[in-house]
Amino acid sequence: MNEGAQYTPGPASGAQIRKDGEKWTLILVRELRHAPEKVWQALTDPAHLREWAPFDADGNLGTIGTTVKLTTVGAPALHVTETTVTRADAPEVLEYKWGGFDMRWELEDLGGGTRLTLWTNIGHRFISMGAAGWHICFDVLDHLLSGTPIGRMVGPDAMKFGGWQRLNAEYAKQFGIEAPNWPPPAAQKS
Amino acid sequence: MKIKVMSLHVDDQSKALRFYTEVLGFAKKTDFSQGPYRWLTVASPEEPDGTELQLALNDNPAAKAYQQALFQQGQPAAMFFTDDVKGDYERIKSRGAEFTKPPTDVTGSTIAMLKDTCGNLIQLTQLAKY
């Protein structure tokens, strides 16, 4: 992460939440200066996902009905879940599950660029953390697609990063929730 | 090296948190998530810095089969020690928990067994004093 050291994320933006009882959905929108076909490849090809996504995939996510194992990167215990791709309309809509989260990606052609939208349900106590994490992932993705990769920043790498902590607080404020207590009190003590 | 955390598979972490705190009387210790992974532990209020019990979501088919088999055989997935198994039995039962074994004397201890509502049997053990 050489260039990553100089990377500073922009302000929290492009995120909404939709509340349905205990189940909250995080909706993130990002405009990328790359064609949908290129973005689609980054969303589905395991070699590309490894460069920016918070999970590793053991197969391509681009075909409906395919079963793929997803490994959450940096989880405090090995966390592997199996998913079946339920929708893969290249290069427009992609749906699968990541653990208990529904993942829906929509790619809208902006004439050379792409408006990328992610819908994902997430525990409401952690929704600002998720927004902050995906914000950074999208920045890393943008750099990757532009040919100036700054290296994947997920899990503990992201959480240690001041930019993540600021985004977490900003998104919590935007969503009108309390920012999760992070780092945990036990870690703060020592 | 210290034994600091013991893991228990549960079929629903939110339900488990309610049961282990409101019914059994433990206290939430650590709760954070990374992506769909949630690290959740409880500890005994009698020993807040003692061994933690991790309530891990059982989304692993192999672990599910193991958990179900243990449950069907009547094997406890975890064992907690108490100085008053009869008192705990009454207290926990009054909060709605289902016991499969009331306090029973066995060699060296008195034990009771209850369902944790999340796929496990839990044994309470009070060591006999000689």
Interface residues (C-beta under 8 A of the other chain):
Chain A: E22 P54 F55 T72 G74 A75 P76 A77 H79 T81 W98 G99 G100 F101 G123 R125 F126 M129 G130 G133 G155 P180 W182 P184 A186
Chain B: S7 S14 K29 T30 D31 F32 S33 Q34 G35 P36 Y37 R38 W39 A56 L57 D59
